[in-house]
Amino acid sequence: MIQFVLNNKLTQLEDIRADKTLLDFLRTDQGLTGSKEGCAEGDCGACTVVIGELVNDELELKTVNACIQFVPTLDAKAVFTVEYLRQSDGSLHPVQQAMVDQHGSQCGFCTPGFIMSLWNVYNKHQAIGSKPEQSEVRSALTGNLCRCTGYRPILDAAQQMFELPLVEFKSDDLCNQLRNLKRDAALSHNYKDSQFFAPKTIHELTELRAQYPDATILAGGTDVGLWVNKQFRELNPIIYIGEVTELKQLSVKDESLRIGAGVSLTDTYKAVSEYYPEMDQMWERFASQPIRNVGTLGGNVANGSPIGDSMPALISLGAEVELCSTSGSRKLLLEDFYLDYMKKDMQRDEIVEAIYLPLPVTGQQFRCYKLSKRHDSDISAVFAAFALSLKGNTVESCRITYGGMAATSKRAKQTEQSLVGQEWNESNVRTAMKLMQQDYAPMTDMRASDKNRVQSATNLLYRFYLETRLVNPLPNESLNVFANTSVNS
């Protein structure tokens, strides 16, 4: 039986498919129609809800997209929808009242999602007794799209909600409920022809994988959810890795940051940013907060999309992937893991166990850049990553990797070779730029033409040079596309 807390009430389910989405369950089974279906792919935020779970026996609240969250993954967790915010006397919550006062809603379709994202911010800052910076609010709302009002009134509401009488979120009773629901053993859920497994250990996981080599491995569901909603696939069985303790660990091992395959993108970002602050903008633009809250780096790597943003950066830094099965484990360079479009060097009974990211090397210059039509929460047309080591003014090593330029994330081998052993100067970089067309023959699609991609890739190499040249490198203040500019009238 699947058990979770829905708007502070215990919910127990036996007759539910493994691939039923939370949004479908809320709207059709529970009559909670505040959460809306806008895109059914985790892109618009109209279905945003807040999930609560115990992490190290402390309650952690996070926003998620209900449209791509499968109900069985919620076992021993809590779910809050916009209906929960209604006060006992019928009045509005301060988040809702501020949206009304600031005219933050017109058609109202997207409004419940915005409110739940803001409610999560509200609870966090009420707990620590401070107001959020506007940058934090903007980040929290990157996964919420509005077609009517524009965003200024919504951002104004985010400030005003803290000026209204406090409504405290009391979590003690909820924590006790979740402690009582926590399982010691693995979850095995069967309904008609639908099976869902949530192992607790690596041993249980690999045994299940060996028994069901064709099962769908589910981490955050940020891609798998679309298989159900867009491709109308019935997934059976599903093996969920979100409860495997060993896969949720971060550690430093063998001069590398070891990132378990079940670590969320949010937690991965916090860890990686300590070593590679150059990735900060990439992580902030990597999908949205609700996606990063449930998606995992291991899932992103295992999926192997040629337009996945993380892979080029990891490959340029020499990352390795660790695979495991009942036969044992093995490691290989991430760039060798990808064989062709959506094809990987991975046996049917193997799963991704961890990613090893080498720690920074003294003197290494590293940058990564994302080009997309929309700044936030959009798929890249081109993603570039550069790792360069100099000896004096001579290029000692160079790794250049692009996403969106080939069937996999791919290094620019000829471009790299033309630079190694040469002085890091404009003439040699200009020569290397001309080789980009020999390294790649990208396709034309809705995001960019083949010529645009090659030109963009070439220009990004030149930008990297301008930022890292030894004489007069571009200062950080010149690189912010949102920097204030003054125009003489």
Secondary structure as the mmCIF struct_conf table of DSSP 4:
data_model
#
loop_
_struct_conf.conf_type_id
_struct_conf.id
_struct_conf.beg_label_comp_id
_struct_conf.beg_label_asym_id
_struct_conf.beg_label_seq_id
_struct_conf.end_label_comp_id
_struct_conf.end_label_asym_id
_struct_conf.end_label_seq_id
STRN STRN1 ILE A 2 LEU A 6
TURN_TY1_P TURN_TY1_P1 ASN A 7 ASN A 8
STRN STRN2 LYS A 9 LEU A 13
BEND BEND1 GLU A 14 ASP A 15
TURN_TY1_P TURN_TY1_P2 ALA A 18 ASP A 19
STRN STRN3 THR A 21 THR A 21
HELX_RH_AL_P HELX_RH_AL_P1 LEU A 22 ASP A 24
HELX_RH_PI_P HELX_RH_PI_P1 PHE A 25 ASP A 29
BEND BEND2 GLN A 30 GLN A 30
BEND BEND3 GLY A 34 SER A 35
BEND BEND4 GLY A 38 CYS A 44
TURN_TY1_P TURN_TY1_P3 ALA A 46 CYS A 47
STRN STRN4 THR A 48 VAL A 55
TURN_TY1_P TURN_TY1_P4 ASN A 56 ASP A 57
STRN STRN5 GLU A 58 ASN A 65
HELX_RH_3T_P HELX_RH_3T_P1 ALA A 66 ILE A 68
STRN STRN6 PHE A 70 PHE A 70
HELX_RH_3T_P HELX_RH_3T_P2 VAL A 71 LEU A 74
TURN_TY1_P TURN_TY1_P5 ASP A 75 ALA A 76
STRN STRN7 ALA A 78 PHE A 80
HELX_RH_3T_P HELX_RH_3T_P3 VAL A 82 LEU A 85
BEND BEND5 ARG A 86 ARG A 86
TURN_TY1_P TURN_TY1_P6 SER A 88 ASP A 89
BEND BEND6 GLY A 90 GLY A 90
HELX_LH_PP_P HELX_LH_PP_P1 SER A 91 HIS A 93
HELX_RH_AL_P HELX_RH_AL_P2 PRO A 94 ASP A 101
TURN_TY1_P TURN_TY1_P7 GLN A 102 HIS A 103
BEND BEND7 GLN A 106 CYS A 107
BEND BEND8 PHE A 109 CYS A 110
HELX_RH_AL_P HELX_RH_AL_P3 THR A 111 ILE A 128
TURN_TY1_P TURN_TY1_P8 GLY A 129 GLY A 129
HELX_LH_PP_P HELX_LH_PP_P2 LYS A 131 GLU A 133
HELX_RH_AL_P HELX_RH_AL_P4 GLN A 134 ALA A 140
TURN_TY1_P TURN_TY1_P9 LEU A 141 GLY A 143
BEND BEND9 ARG A 147 THR A 149
BEND BEND10 TYR A 151 TYR A 151
HELX_RH_AL_P HELX_RH_AL_P5 ARG A 152 GLN A 160
TURN_TY1_P TURN_TY1_P10 MET A 161 GLU A 163
BEND BEND11 LEU A 164 LEU A 164
HELX_LH_PP_P HELX_LH_PP_P3 PRO A 165 LEU A 166
HELX_RH_AL_P HELX_RH_AL_P6 ASP A 172 LEU A 181
BEND BEND12 ASP A 184 ALA A 185
STRN STRN8 LEU A 187 TYR A 191
TURN_TY1_P TURN_TY1_P11 LYS A 192 ASP A 193
STRN STRN9 SER A 194 ALA A 198
BEND BEND13 LYS A 200 THR A 201
HELX_RH_AL_P HELX_RH_AL_P7 ILE A 202 GLN A 211
TURN_TY1_P TURN_TY1_P12 PRO A 213 ASP A 214
BEND BEND14 ALA A 215 ALA A 215
STRN STRN10 THR A 216 LEU A 218
BEND BEND15 ALA A 219 GLY A 220
TURN_TY1_P TURN_TY1_P13 THR A 222 ASP A 223
HELX_RH_AL_P HELX_RH_AL_P8 VAL A 224 ASN A 229
TURN_TY1_P TURN_TY1_P14 LYS A 230 GLN A 231
HELX_LH_PP_P HELX_LH_PP_P4 ARG A 233 LEU A 235
BEND BEND16 PRO A 237 PRO A 237
STRN STRN11 ILE A 238 TYR A 240
TURN_TY1_P TURN_TY1_P15 GLY A 242 GLU A 243
HELX_RH_3T_P HELX_RH_3T_P4 THR A 245 LYS A 248
STRN STRN12 LEU A 250 LYS A 253
TURN_TY1_P TURN_TY1_P16 ASP A 254 GLU A 255
STRN STRN13 SER A 256 GLY A 260
TURN_TY1_P TURN_TY1_P17 ALA A 261 GLY A 262
BEND BEND17 VAL A 263 VAL A 263
STRN STRN14 SER A 264 SER A 264
HELX_RH_AL_P HELX_RH_AL_P9 LEU A 265 TYR A 275
HELX_RH_3T_P HELX_RH_3T_P5 PRO A 277 MET A 279
HELX_RH_AL_P HELX_RH_AL_P10 ASP A 280 ARG A 285
BEND BEND18 PHE A 286 ALA A 287
HELX_RH_AL_P HELX_RH_AL_P11 GLN A 289 VAL A 294
STRN STRN15 THR A 296 THR A 296
HELX_RH_AL_P HELX_RH_AL_P12 LEU A 297 ASN A 303
TURN_TY1_P TURN_TY1_P18 PRO A 306 ILE A 307
BEND BEND19 ASP A 309 ASP A 309
HELX_RH_AL_P HELX_RH_AL_P13 SER A 310 SER A 316
TURN_TY1_P TURN_TY1_P19 LEU A 317 GLY A 318
STRN STRN16 GLU A 320 SER A 325
TURN_TY1_P TURN_TY1_P20 THR A 326 SER A 327
STRN STRN17 GLY A 328 LEU A 333
HELX_RH_AL_P HELX_RH_AL_P14 LEU A 334 PHE A 337
STRN STRN18 TYR A 338 ASP A 340
TURN_TY1_P TURN_TY1_P21 TYR A 341 MET A 342
STRN STRN19 LYS A 343 LYS A 344
BEND BEND20 ASP A 345 ASP A 345
TURN_TY1_P TURN_TY1_P22 ARG A 348 ASP A 349
STRN STRN20 ILE A 351 PRO A 358
HELX_LH_PP_P HELX_LH_PP_P5 LEU A 359 VAL A 361
TURN_TY1_P TURN_TY1_P23 THR A 362 GLY A 363
STRN STRN21 GLN A 364 LEU A 371
BEND BEND21 LYS A 373 SER A 377
BEND BEND22 ALA A 381 ALA A 381
STRN STRN22 VAL A 382 LYS A 391
TURN_TY1_P TURN_TY1_P24 GLY A 392 ASN A 393
STRN STRN23 THR A 394 GLY A 403
BEND BEND23 GLY A 404 THR A 408
STRN STRN24 LYS A 410 ARG A 411
HELX_RH_AL_P HELX_RH_AL_P15 LYS A 413 LEU A 419
TURN_TY1_P TURN_TY1_P25 VAL A 420 GLY A 421
BEND BEND24 GLN A 422 GLN A 422
STRN STRN25 GLU A 423 GLU A 423
BEND BEND25 ASN A 425 ASN A 425
HELX_RH_AL_P HELX_RH_AL_P16 GLU A 426 MET A 433
TURN_TY1_P TURN_TY1_P26 LYS A 434 LEU A 435
HELX_RH_AL_P HELX_RH_AL_P17 MET A 436 ASP A 439
HELX_LH_PP_P HELX_LH_PP_P6 PRO A 442 THR A 444
BEND BEND26 MET A 446 ARG A 447
HELX_RH_AL_P HELX_RH_AL_P18 ASP A 450 THR A 468
BEND BEND27 LEU A 470 ASN A 472
HELX_LH_PP_P HELX_LH_PP_P7 PRO A 473 PRO A 475
HELX_RH_3T_P HELX_RH_3T_P6 ASN A 476 SER A 478
BEND BEND28 LEU A 479 LEU A 479
TURN_TY1_P TURN_TY1_P27 VAL A 481 PHE A 482
#
